Structures are given as structure tokens and as C-alpha cells.
């Protein structure tokens, strides 16, 4: 499954990212690299909490 990240400029230089297909996965970072890592962490936490999600599914996040 491919997920698309929506990235916007937030306040005070922070970048804000959200997964288009899973809006509950949202985070921020000072750099694009930090934001990507934080989005992957947030997705992992989301899948951990959402017990209805299949655990064997491979997710690929595309940053545009």
C-alpha cells in the first residue's frame, strides 16, 4: 500500500505532515528528514493502537 504525505509550512519554521489516507497520522518536524521520521513513527503508533489493521501489510510512504 502506498500512502501520500501532505506537508505544509507551520508556524515558527516547523513543517507539519499528515498522511492523506490516514488523517489521524499527523506530526511535525524542523526539517523534512525529521518530519519523515516522525511520520513513520506516528504511523507505527497508529497501527499499534488500531488492532483492526492487518499487521502483515507493508506500507510505503511517498513524500511529495
PyMOL Python script that loads the backbone (N, CA, C, O; Angstrom):
from pymol import cmd

cmd.read_pdbstr("""\
ATOM      1  N   UNK A   1       0.843  -1.173   0.000  1.00  0.00           N
ATOM      2  CA  UNK A   1       0.000   0.000   0.000  1.00  0.00           C
ATOM      3  C   UNK A   1       0.890   1.238   0.000  1.00  0.00           C
ATOM      4  O   UNK A   1       1.859   1.311   0.756  1.00  0.00           O
ATOM      5  N   UNK A   2       0.570   2.181  -0.824  1.00  0.00           N
ATOM      6  CA  UNK A   2       1.315   3.443  -0.892  1.00  0.00           C
ATOM      7  C   UNK A   2       0.480   4.524  -0.222  1.00  0.00           C
ATOM      8  O   UNK A   2      -0.704   4.681  -0.520  1.00  0.00           O
ATOM      9  N   UNK A   3       1.101   5.260   0.675  1.00  0.00           N
ATOM     10  CA  UNK A   3       0.434   6.361   1.371  1.00  0.00           C
ATOM     11  C   UNK A   3       1.088   7.668   0.972  1.00  0.00           C
ATOM     12  O   UNK A   3       2.308   7.737   0.830  1.00  0.00           O
ATOM     13  N   UNK A   4       0.290   8.699   0.792  1.00  0.00           N
ATOM     14  CA  UNK A   4       0.796  10.009   0.396  1.00  0.00           C
ATOM     15  C   UNK A   4       0.842  10.941   1.608  1.00  0.00           C
ATOM     16  O   UNK A   4      -0.128  11.057   2.357  1.00  0.00           O
ATOM     17  N   UNK A   5       1.984  11.600   1.782  1.00  0.00           N
ATOM     18  CA  UNK A   5       2.143  12.564   2.871  1.00  0.00           C
ATOM     19  C   UNK A   5       1.865  13.968   2.344  1.00  0.00           C
ATOM     20  O   UNK A   5       2.399  14.372   1.311  1.00  0.00           O
ATOM     21  N   UNK A   6       1.037  14.691   3.053  1.00  0.00           N
ATOM     22  CA  UNK A   6       0.759  16.097   2.750  1.00  0.00           C
ATOM     23  C   UNK A   6       1.588  16.914   3.729  1.00  0.00           C
ATOM     24  O   UNK A   6       1.461  16.757   4.944  1.00  0.00           O
ATOM     25  N   UNK A   7       2.431  17.779   3.202  1.00  0.00           N
ATOM     26  CA  UNK A   7       3.340  18.558   4.040  1.00  0.00           C
ATOM     27  C   UNK A   7       3.068  20.042   3.841  1.00  0.00           C
ATOM     28  O   UNK A   7       3.036  20.529   2.711  1.00  0.00           O
ATOM     29  N   UNK A   8       2.874  20.752   4.937  1.00  0.00           N
ATOM     30  CA  UNK A   8       2.621  22.194   4.918  1.00  0.00           C
ATOM     31  C   UNK A   8       3.612  22.899   5.836  1.00  0.00           C
ATOM     32  O   UNK A   8       4.151  22.303   6.768  1.00  0.00           O
ATOM     33  N   UNK A   9       3.837  24.164   5.557  1.00  0.00           N
ATOM     34  CA  UNK A   9       4.671  25.002   6.421  1.00  0.00           C
ATOM     35  C   UNK A   9       3.832  25.440   7.602  1.00  0.00           C
ATOM     36  O   UNK A   9       2.776  26.048   7.425  1.00  0.00           O
ATOM     37  N   UNK A  10       4.290  25.138   8.800  1.00  0.00           N
ATOM     38  CA  UNK A  10       3.583  25.527  10.010  1.00  0.00           C
ATOM     39  C   UNK A  10       4.141  26.823  10.566  1.00  0.00           C
ATOM     40  O   UNK A  10       4.827  27.573   9.872  1.00  0.00           O
ATOM     41  N   UNK A  11       3.837  27.070  11.818  1.00  0.00           N
ATOM     42  CA  UNK A  11       4.309  28.285  12.478  1.00  0.00           C
ATOM     43  C   UNK A  11       5.757  28.134  12.933  1.00  0.00           C
ATOM     44  O   UNK A  11       6.213  27.027  13.221  1.00  0.00           O
ATOM     45  N   UNK A  12       6.462  29.234  12.993  1.00  0.00           N
ATOM     46  CA  UNK A  12       7.830  29.284  13.521  1.00  0.00           C
ATOM     47  C   UNK A  12       8.803  28.352  12.810  1.00  0.00           C
ATOM     48  O   UNK A  12       9.738  27.844  13.429  1.00  0.00           O
ATOM     49  N   UNK A  13       8.591  28.122  11.511  1.00  0.00           N
ATOM     50  CA  UNK A  13       9.520  27.315  10.736  1.00  0.00           C
ATOM     51  C   UNK A  13       9.312  25.813  10.794  1.00  0.00           C
ATOM     52  O   UNK A  13      10.053  25.070  10.151  1.00  0.00           O
ATOM     53  N   UNK A  14       8.338  25.352  11.536  1.00  0.00           N
ATOM     54  CA  UNK A  14       8.057  23.919  11.631  1.00  0.00           C
ATOM     55  C   UNK A  14       7.327  23.451  10.377  1.00  0.00           C
ATOM     56  O   UNK A  14       6.547  24.199   9.788  1.00  0.00           O
ATOM     57  N   UNK A  15       7.584  22.208   9.974  1.00  0.00           N
ATOM     58  CA  UNK A  15       6.845  21.560   8.904  1.00  0.00           C
ATOM     59  C   UNK A  15       5.809  20.647   9.547  1.00  0.00           C
ATOM     60  O   UNK A  15       6.096  19.975  10.537  1.00  0.00           O
ATOM     61  N   UNK A  16       4.609  20.625   8.985  1.00  0.00           N
ATOM     62  CA  UNK A  16       3.528  19.802   9.512  1.00  0.00           C
ATOM     63  C   UNK A  16       3.159  18.788   8.439  1.00  0.00           C
ATOM     64  O   UNK A  16       2.908  19.160   7.292  1.00  0.00           O
ATOM     65  N   UNK A  17       3.126  17.518   8.801  1.00  0.00           N
ATOM     66  CA  UNK A  17       2.805  16.468   7.847  1.00  0.00           C
ATOM     67  C   UNK A  17       1.644  15.616   8.309  1.00  0.00           C
ATOM     68  O   UNK A  17       1.453  15.385   9.503  1.00  0.00           O
ATOM     69  N   UNK A  18       0.868  15.148   7.331  1.00  0.00           N
ATOM     70  CA  UNK A  18      -0.284  14.294   7.606  1.00  0.00           C
ATOM     71  C   UNK A  18      -0.399  13.289   6.463  1.00  0.00           C
ATOM     72  O   UNK A  18      -0.138  13.629   5.309  1.00  0.00           O
ATOM     73  N   UNK A  19      -0.784  12.066   6.774  1.00  0.00           N
ATOM     74  CA  UNK A  19      -0.996  11.075   5.729  1.00  0.00           C
ATOM     75  C   UNK A  19      -2.395  11.260   5.146  1.00  0.00           C
ATOM     76  O   UNK A  19      -3.389  11.266   5.872  1.00  0.00           O
ATOM     77  N   UNK A  20      -2.453  11.411   3.831  1.00  0.00           N
ATOM     78  CA  UNK A  20      -3.731  11.676   3.164  1.00  0.00           C
ATOM     79  C   UNK A  20      -4.748  10.560   3.416  1.00  0.00           C
ATOM     80  O   UNK A  20      -5.924  10.833   3.658  1.00  0.00           O
ATOM     81  N   UNK A  21      -4.302   9.325   3.359  1.00  0.00           N
ATOM     82  CA  UNK A  21      -5.205   8.188   3.514  1.00  0.00           C
ATOM     83  C   UNK A  21      -5.563   7.890   4.968  1.00  0.00           C
ATOM     84  O   UNK A  21      -6.576   7.246   5.240  1.00  0.00           O
ATOM     85  N   UNK A  22      -4.737   8.356   5.898  1.00  0.00           N
ATOM     86  CA  UNK A  22      -4.986   8.145   7.333  1.00  0.00           C
ATOM     87  C   UNK A  22      -4.786   9.490   8.033  1.00  0.00           C
ATOM     88  O   UNK A  22      -3.722   9.737   8.600  1.00  0.00           O
ATOM     89  N   UNK A  23      -5.793  10.357   8.000  1.00  0.00           N
ATOM     90  CA  UNK A  23      -5.644  11.706   8.562  1.00  0.00           C
ATOM     91  C   UNK A  23      -5.257  11.745  10.038  1.00  0.00           C
ATOM     92  O   UNK A  23      -4.728  12.752  10.508  1.00  0.00           O
ATOM     93  N   UNK A  24      -5.511  10.666  10.772  1.00  0.00           N
ATOM     94  CA  UNK A  24      -5.139  10.636  12.188  1.00  0.00           C
ATOM     95  C   UNK A  24      -3.632  10.599  12.379  1.00  0.00           C
ATOM     96  O   UNK A  24      -3.140  10.894  13.468  1.00  0.00           O
ATOM     97  N   UNK A  25      -2.888  10.239  11.331  1.00  0.00           N
ATOM     98  CA  UNK A  25      -1.423  10.203  11.402  1.00  0.00           C
ATOM     99  C   UNK A  25      -0.914  11.587  11.004  1.00  0.00           C
ATOM    100  O   UNK A  25      -0.852  11.924   9.822  1.00  0.00           O
ATOM    101  N   UNK A  26      -0.553  12.374  12.004  1.00  0.00           N
ATOM    102  CA  UNK A  26      -0.123  13.753  11.799  1.00  0.00           C
ATOM    103  C   UNK A  26       1.008  14.058  12.775  1.00  0.00           C
ATOM    104  O   UNK A  26       0.980  13.623  13.926  1.00  0.00           O
ATOM    105  N   UNK A  27       2.002  14.808  12.306  1.00  0.00           N
ATOM    106  CA  UNK A  27       3.124  15.161  13.172  1.00  0.00           C
ATOM    107  C   UNK A  27       3.817  16.386  12.601  1.00  0.00           C
ATOM    108  O   UNK A  27       3.347  16.979  11.630  1.00  0.00           O
ATOM    109  N   UNK A  28       4.932  16.759  13.202  1.00  0.00           N
ATOM    110  CA  UNK A  28       5.697  17.919  12.737  1.00  0.00           C
ATOM    111  C   UNK A  28       7.189  17.650  12.878  1.00  0.00           C
ATOM    112  O   UNK A  28       7.606  16.693  13.530  1.00  0.00           O
ATOM    113  N   UNK A  29       7.976  18.506  12.258  1.00  0.00           N
ATOM    114  CA  UNK A  29       9.427  18.410  12.349  1.00  0.00           C
ATOM    115  C   UNK A  29      10.069  19.695  11.868  1.00  0.00           C
ATOM    116  O   UNK A  29       9.468  20.451  11.105  1.00  0.00           O
ATOM    117  N   UNK A  30      11.283  19.939  12.312  1.00  0.00           N
ATOM    118  CA  UNK A  30      12.015  21.145  11.895  1.00  0.00           C
ATOM    119  C   UNK A  30      12.560  21.013  10.482  1.00  0.00           C
ATOM    120  O   UNK A  30      12.652  22.004   9.757  1.00  0.00           O
ATOM    121  N   UNK A  31      12.926  19.781  10.079  1.00  0.00           N
ATOM    122  CA  UNK A  31      13.465  19.534   8.742  1.00  0.00           C
ATOM    123  C   UNK A  31      12.612  18.466   8.062  1.00  0.00           C
ATOM    124  O   UNK A  31      11.841  17.773   8.725  1.00  0.00           O
ATOM    125  N   UNK A  32      12.747  18.330   6.746  1.00  0.00           N
ATOM    126  CA  UNK A  32      11.989  17.320   6.018  1.00  0.00           C
ATOM    127  C   UNK A  32      12.386  15.922   6.481  1.00  0.00           C
ATOM    128  O   UNK A  32      11.542  15.030   6.560  1.00  0.00           O
ATOM    129  N   UNK A  33      13.682  15.725   6.792  1.00  0.00           N
ATOM    130  CA  UNK A  33      14.137  14.427   7.266  1.00  0.00           C
ATOM    131  C   UNK A  33      13.507  14.083   8.618  1.00  0.00           C
ATOM    132  O   UNK A  33      13.062  12.957   8.840  1.00  0.00           O
ATOM    133  N   UNK A  34      13.476  15.059   9.507  1.00  0.00           N
ATOM    134  CA  UNK A  34      12.866  14.852  10.819  1.00  0.00           C
ATOM    135  C   UNK A  34      11.367  14.593  10.671  1.00  0.00           C
ATOM    136  O   UNK A  34      10.816  13.735  11.361  1.00  0.00           O
ATOM    137  N   UNK A  35      10.713  15.320   9.788  1.00  0.00           N
ATOM    138  CA  UNK A  35       9.282  15.129   9.566  1.00  0.00           C
ATOM    139  C   UNK A  35       9.000  13.732   9.020  1.00  0.00           C
ATOM    140  O   UNK A  35       8.056  13.077   9.463  1.00  0.00           O
ATOM    141  N   UNK A  36       9.806  13.266   8.062  1.00  0.00           N
ATOM    142  CA  UNK A  36       9.617  11.922   7.510  1.00  0.00           C
ATOM    143  C   UNK A  36       9.748  10.863   8.606  1.00  0.00           C
ATOM    144  O   UNK A  36       8.923   9.954   8.699  1.00  0.00           O
ATOM    145  N   UNK A  37      10.776  10.984   9.425  1.00  0.00           N
ATOM    146  CA  UNK A  37      10.986  10.025  10.517  1.00  0.00           C
ATOM    147  C   UNK A  37       9.822  10.065  11.504  1.00  0.00           C
ATOM    148  O   UNK A  37       9.364   9.024  11.974  1.00  0.00           O
ATOM    149  N   UNK A  38       9.350  11.263  11.815  1.00  0.00           N
ATOM    150  CA  UNK A  38       8.244  11.407  12.753  1.00  0.00           C
ATOM    151  C   UNK A  38       6.947  10.833  12.181  1.00  0.00           C
ATOM    152  O   UNK A  38       6.148  10.255  12.918  1.00  0.00           O
ATOM    153  N   UNK A  39       6.733  10.992  10.862  1.00  0.00           N
ATOM    154  CA  UNK A  39       5.550  10.412  10.235  1.00  0.00           C
ATOM    155  C   UNK A  39       5.589   8.888  10.285  1.00  0.00           C
ATOM    156  O   UNK A  39       4.570   8.242  10.528  1.00  0.00           O
ATOM    157  N   UNK A  40       6.759   8.324  10.055  1.00  0.00           N
ATOM    158  CA  UNK A  40       6.887   6.864  10.121  1.00  0.00           C
ATOM    159  C   UNK A  40       6.626   6.376  11.554  1.00  0.00           C
ATOM    160  O   UNK A  40       5.967   5.355  11.750  1.00  0.00           O
ATOM    161  N   UNK A  41       7.140   7.101  12.547  1.00  0.00           N
ATOM    162  CA  UNK A  41       6.883   6.752  13.948  1.00  0.00           C
ATOM    163  C   UNK A  41       5.387   6.855  14.268  1.00  0.00           C
ATOM    164  O   UNK A  41       4.819   5.978  14.919  1.00  0.00           O
ATOM    165  N   UNK A  42       4.760   7.942  13.797  1.00  0.00           N
ATOM    166  CA  UNK A  42       3.327   8.149  14.050  1.00  0.00           C
ATOM    167  C   UNK A  42       2.500   7.050  13.385  1.00  0.00           C
ATOM    168  O   UNK A  42       1.518   6.583  13.962  1.00  0.00           O
ATOM    169  N   UNK A  43       2.883   6.633  12.183  1.00  0.00           N
ATOM    170  CA  UNK A  43       2.181   5.550  11.505  1.00  0.00           C
ATOM    171  C   UNK A  43       2.326   4.251  12.294  1.00  0.00           C
ATOM    172  O   UNK A  43       1.359   3.506  12.457  1.00  0.00           O
ATOM    173  N   UNK A  44       3.524   3.984  12.778  1.00  0.00           N
ATOM    174  CA  UNK A  44       3.745   2.791  13.587  1.00  0.00           C
ATOM    175  C   UNK A  44       2.881   2.776  14.834  1.00  0.00           C
ATOM    176  O   UNK A  44       2.300   1.748  15.183  1.00  0.00           O
ATOM    177  N   UNK A  45       2.797   3.915  15.504  1.00  0.00           N
ATOM    178  CA  UNK A  45       1.955   4.007  16.699  1.00  0.00           C
ATOM    179  C   UNK A  45       0.483   3.836  16.357  1.00  0.00           C
ATOM    180  O   UNK A  45      -0.258   3.180  17.088  1.00  0.00           O
ATOM    181  N   UNK A  46       0.065   4.422  15.253  1.00  0.00           N
ATOM    182  CA  UNK A  46      -1.325   4.297  14.814  1.00  0.00           C
ATOM    183  C   UNK A  46      -1.674   2.831  14.572  1.00  0.00           C
ATOM    184  O   UNK A  46      -2.713   2.352  15.025  1.00  0.00           O
ATOM    185  N   UNK A  47      -0.807   2.127  13.860  1.00  0.00           N
ATOM    186  CA  UNK A  47      -1.065   0.726  13.546  1.00  0.00           C
ATOM    187  C   UNK A  47      -1.024  -0.146  14.797  1.00  0.00           C
ATOM    188  O   UNK A  47      -1.740  -1.142  14.897  1.00  0.00           O
ATOM    189  N   UNK A  48      -0.184   0.237  15.741  1.00  0.00           N
ATOM    190  CA  UNK A  48      -0.096  -0.491  17.010  1.00  0.00           C
ATOM    191  C   UNK A  48      -1.390  -0.367  17.792  1.00  0.00           C
ATOM    192  O   UNK A  48      -1.852  -1.337  18.394  1.00  0.00           O
ATOM    193  N   UNK A  49      -1.970   0.810  17.786  1.00  0.00           N
ATOM    194  CA  UNK A  49      -3.196   1.084  18.537  1.00  0.00           C
ATOM    195  C   UNK A  49      -4.419   0.547  17.809  1.00  0.00           C
ATOM    196  O   UNK A  49      -5.346   0.046  18.446  1.00  0.00           O
ATOM    197  N   UNK A  50      -4.434   0.642  16.488  1.00  0.00           N
ATOM    198  CA  UNK A  50      -5.581   0.205  15.681  1.00  0.00           C
ATOM    199  C   UNK A  50      -5.503  -1.302  15.473  1.00  0.00           C
ATOM    200  O   UNK A  50      -4.912  -1.773  14.501  1.00  0.00           O
ATOM    201  N   UNK A  51      -6.091  -2.040  16.374  1.00  0.00           N
ATOM    202  CA  UNK A  51      -5.979  -3.505  16.344  1.00  0.00           C
ATOM    203  C   UNK A  51      -6.685  -4.132  15.152  1.00  0.00           C
ATOM    204  O   UNK A  51      -6.497  -5.320  14.890  1.00  0.00           O
ATOM    205  N   UNK A  52      -7.496  -3.363  14.419  1.00  0.00           N
ATOM    206  CA  UNK A  52      -8.183  -3.920  13.256  1.00  0.00           C
ATOM    207  C   UNK A  52      -7.307  -3.875  12.011  1.00  0.00           C
ATOM    208  O   UNK A  52      -7.655  -4.482  10.998  1.00  0.00           O
ATOM    209  N   UNK A  53      -6.178  -3.171  12.062  1.00  0.00           N
ATOM    210  CA  UNK A  53      -5.277  -3.100  10.918  1.00  0.00           C
ATOM    211  C   UNK A  53      -4.483  -4.390  10.796  1.00  0.00           C
ATOM    212  O   UNK A  53      -4.000  -4.914  11.800  1.00  0.00           O
ATOM    213  N   UNK A  54      -4.340  -4.911   9.577  1.00  0.00           N
ATOM    214  CA  UNK A  54      -3.531  -6.119   9.409  1.00  0.00           C
ATOM    215  C   UNK A  54      -2.064  -5.828   9.701  1.00  0.00           C
ATOM    216  O   UNK A  54      -1.515  -4.846   9.201  1.00  0.00           O
ATOM    217  N   UNK A  55      -1.431  -6.669  10.503  1.00  0.00           N
ATOM    218  CA  UNK A  55      -0.052  -6.414  10.907  1.00  0.00           C
ATOM    219  C   UNK A  55       0.957  -6.803   9.837  1.00  0.00           C
ATOM    220  O   UNK A  55       2.108  -6.368   9.891  1.00  0.00           O
ATOM    221  N   UNK A  56       0.546  -7.616   8.862  1.00  0.00           N
ATOM    222  CA  UNK A  56       1.485  -8.068   7.847  1.00  0.00           C
ATOM    223  C   UNK A  56       1.512  -7.169   6.624  1.00  0.00           C
ATOM    224  O   UNK A  56       2.275  -7.435   5.695  1.00  0.00           O
ATOM    225  N   UNK A  57       0.721  -6.133   6.589  1.00  0.00           N
ATOM    226  CA  UNK A  57       0.678  -5.238   5.436  1.00  0.00           C
ATOM    227  C   UNK A  57       1.919  -4.364   5.395  1.00  0.00           C
ATOM    228  O   UNK A  57       2.351  -3.838   6.420  1.00  0.00           O
ATOM    229  N   UNK A  58       2.483  -4.213   4.221  1.00  0.00           N
ATOM    230  CA  UNK A  58       3.648  -3.350   4.025  1.00  0.00           C
ATOM    231  C   UNK A  58       3.147  -1.980   3.574  1.00  0.00           C
ATOM    232  O   UNK A  58       2.377  -1.877   2.619  1.00  0.00           O
ATOM    233  N   UNK A  59       3.582  -0.945   4.253  1.00  0.00           N
ATOM    234  CA  UNK A  59       3.208   0.415   3.897  1.00  0.00           C
ATOM    235  C   UNK A  59       4.420   1.137   3.345  1.00  0.00           C
ATOM    236  O   UNK A  59       5.516   1.039   3.896  1.00  0.00           O
ATOM    237  N   UNK A  60       4.221   1.857   2.264  1.00  0.00           N
ATOM    238  CA  UNK A  60       5.276   2.685   1.682  1.00  0.00           C
ATOM    239  C   UNK A  60       4.746   4.105   1.660  1.00  0.00           C
ATOM    240  O   UNK A  60       3.719   4.376   1.038  1.00  0.00           O
ATOM    241  N   UNK A  61       5.437   5.014   2.333  1.00  0.00           N
ATOM    242  CA  UNK A  61       5.018   6.405   2.384  1.00  0.00           C
ATOM    243  C   UNK A  61       5.782   7.175   1.328  1.00  0.00           C
ATOM    244  O   UNK A  61       7.012   7.153   1.305  1.00  0.00           O
ATOM    245  N   UNK A  62       5.056   7.860   0.450  1.00  0.00           N
ATOM    246  CA  UNK A  62       5.654   8.666  -0.617  1.00  0.00           C
ATOM    247  C   UNK A  62       5.599  10.123  -0.186  1.00  0.00           C
ATOM    248  O   UNK A  62       4.518  10.657   0.065  1.00  0.00           O
ATOM    249  N   UNK A  63       6.746  10.764  -0.098  1.00  0.00           N
ATOM    250  CA  UNK A  63       6.818  12.166   0.282  1.00  0.00           C
ATOM    251  C   UNK A  63       6.925  13.011  -0.968  1.00  0.00           C
ATOM    252  O   UNK A  63       7.881  12.878  -1.732  1.00  0.00           O
ATOM    253  N   UNK A  64       5.944  13.887  -1.183  1.00  0.00           N
ATOM    254  CA  UNK A  64       5.934  14.764  -2.357  1.00  0.00           C
ATOM    255  C   UNK A  64       6.034  16.214  -1.942  1.00  0.00           C
ATOM    256  O   UNK A  64       6.041  17.101  -2.795  1.00  0.00           O
TER     257      UNK A  64
END
""", "prot")
cmd.dss("prot")
cmd.show_as("cartoon", "prot")
cmd.util.cbc("prot")
cmd.orient("prot")
